Amino acid sequence: MGFLARDPVAATGMGILAGAWGAACLATLTSPPGAASDGLGVILLASAACLLVPAVAARTKLVPALVITTSAARFALTGIAEIDGGQTWMQAAGWVGIALAVISGYAALALGLEGSESRTVLPLGRVGASREALDGHLADQVDRVATEPGVRQQTLREGRDADPTGSGDRGDDGGVAHHDRHRGEDTQ
């Protein structure tokens, strides 16, 4: 979903989680029951460190950032338990896992209700740009689309291939006209 929604934070987090769980499944299938695995511990510690990147990037959505950060803590504790073999670390990872389940359940419910109701039902702790996305005007958000990564180059390429005005003049910007929504004027 993160890739389809052009949400790199969700996409990165889900990709890291999928890889870590895939490694955990492989280690579990190939090890005797109850055995600790140093290799799995290293993978989980590396995954925990990698999860801090989307956690920091999600800082404008506090509840989703908390889910990712708690996942990182859970992976780190489980990784230490795998390397150390200590029951205390595994119990700590279990308690963090219970907290993660509660936080994740809340986040899933809040996001699901928000999607179905088209409004905020349960708070997600949105601040900054995330808050503006809900409370601001659509025109303010659309004005920035042309400068988003991956969009501008495509826009320019399409502008060179097609003349949207039909006049044969593509202008200095390669044929990409900009509509100023605040003033209702077309600019080149």
C-alpha positions in Angstrom: 0.0 0.0 0.0 2.8 2.4 0.8 4.2 2.2 -2.7 0.8 2.7 -4.3 0.0 5.7 -2.1 3.4 7.2 -2.9 4.2 7.1 0.9 8.0 6.3 1.0 7.9 6.1 4.9 5.3 3.3 4.9 6.9 1.6 1.9 10.3 1.6 3.5 9.0 0.4 6.9 7.0 -2.4 5.3 9.9 -3.5 3.2 12.2 -3.7 6.2 9.6 -5.6 8.2 8.9 -8.0 5.4 12.7 -8.8 5.0 13.2 -9.2 8.8 10.2 -11.5 9.1 11.3 -13.5 6.1 14.7 -14.0 7.7 13.1 -14.9 11.0 10.9 -17.5 9.2 13.9 -19.0 7.4 15.9 -19.2 10.7 13.0 -20.8 12.5 12.5 -23.4 9.8 16.2 -24.4 9.6 16.9 -24.4 13.4 16.0 -26.9 16.1 13.0 -25.8 18.2 14.0 -23.2 20.9 17.5 -22.7 19.5 19.0 -19.2 19.5 20.6 -18.0 16.3 23.5 -15.4 16.2 22.8 -14.8 12.5 19.1 -14.0 13.2 20.2 -11.8 16.1 22.4 -9.8 13.8 19.7 -9.5 11.1 17.2 -8.3 13.7 19.6 -5.7 15.1 20.4 -4.4 11.6 16.6 -4.3 10.9 16.0 -2.4 14.1 18.7 0.2 13.1 17.2 0.5 9.6 13.7 1.0 11.0 14.9 4.2 12.7 15.1 5.8 9.2 11.4 5.6 8.5 10.6 6.3 12.1 12.5 9.7 11.9 10.9 10.4 8.5 7.4 9.8 10.0 7.8 12.4 12.7 4.9 14.4 11.4 2.6 11.5 12.1 3.3 10.7 15.8 1.3 7.4 16.1 2.7 5.8 13.0 6.2 6.9 14.0 5.6 5.3 17.4 4.6 2.0 15.7 7.8 2.0 13.7 10.0 3.0 16.7 8.4 0.3 18.9 8.9 -2.2 16.1 12.6 -1.2 16.1 12.8 -1.7 19.9 11.1 -5.1 19.6 13.6 -6.2 16.9 16.5 -4.9 18.9 15.5 -6.7 22.1 14.8 -9.9 20.2 18.1 -9.6 18.4 20.0 -9.2 21.6 18.1 -12.2 23.0 19.1 -14.3 20.0 22.8 -13.4 20.4 22.9 -13.5 24.2 20.5 -16.4 24.6 19.1 -14.8 27.8 15.6 -15.3 28.9 15.4 -11.8 30.4 16.0 -10.2 27.0 13.3 -12.4 25.4 10.8 -11.5 28.1 11.5 -7.8 27.6 11.0 -8.3 23.8 7.7 -10.1 24.6 6.4 -7.2 26.7 7.5 -4.6 24.1 5.7 -6.9 21.5 2.5 -6.7 23.6 2.8 -2.8 23.7 3.5 -2.9 19.9 0.3 -4.9 19.3 -1.8 -2.4 21.2 -0.2 0.6 19.5 -0.5 -1.0 16.1 -4.1 -2.0 16.7 -4.9 1.6 17.6 -3.0 3.0 14.5 -4.8 0.5 12.2 -8.2 1.4 13.6 -7.5 5.1 13.5 -6.2 4.9 9.9 -9.1 2.6 8.8 -11.7 4.9 10.3 -10.1 7.9 8.8 -10.1 6.3 5.4 -13.7 5.1 5.5 -15.1 8.3 7.1 -12.9 10.7 5.2 -12.2 12.6 8.4 -10.2 12.2 11.5 -12.1 10.0 14.0 -9.2 8.9 16.3 -6.2 11.2 16.6 -2.9 10.2 15.0 -0.8 13.0 16.4 -0.4 14.7 13.0 1.8 17.8 13.1 3.3 20.1 10.5 2.8 19.0 6.9 0.7 16.0 7.9 -1.7 18.4 9.8 -1.7 20.8 6.8 -2.6 17.9 4.5 -5.9 17.5 6.4 -6.6 21.1 7.5 -5.1 23.0 4.6 -6.4 23.8 1.1 -6.0 21.4 -1.7 -4.6 24.1 -3.9 -1.7 24.6 -1.5 -0.8 20.9 -1.7 -1.2 20.6 -5.5 1.1 23.6 -6.2 4.0 21.6 -4.7 3.4 18.4 -6.8 5.5 19.6 -9.7 8.6 19.8 -7.5 8.2 16.4 -5.8 10.8 13.8 -6.5 10.0 11.8 -9.6 7.2 14.1 -10.7 9.0 17.1 -12.2 11.1 15.1 -14.7 8.1 13.2 -15.9 6.1 16.4 -16.2 8.9 18.0 -18.3 9.2 14.9 -20.5 5.5 14.9 -21.2 5.6 18.6 -21.8 8.2 18.2 -24.5 6.3 15.4 -26.2 2.9 17.2 -26.3 1.8 20.7 -26.7 -1.1 21.2 -24.2 -2.2 24.5 -25.7 -2.2 23.3 -29.3 -0.4 26.6 -30.3 2.8 24.9 -31.3 4.6 27.2 -28.8 6.0 25.3 -25.8 7.5 28.3 -24.1 10.7 28.4 -22.1 9.6 25.7 -19.7 9.4 22.9 -22.3 5.7 23.2 -22.7 4.7 22.9 -19.1 2.3 25.6 -18.2 1.6 26.4 -14.5 -1.7 27.5 -13.3 -1.5 29.8 -10.3 -4.5 28.7 -8.2 -4.3 31.6 -5.9 -4.8 34.2 -8.6 -6.6 32.0 -11.2 -3.9 32.9 -13.8 -2.0 30.7 -16.2 1.7 31.4 -16.2 4.6 30.1 -18.3 
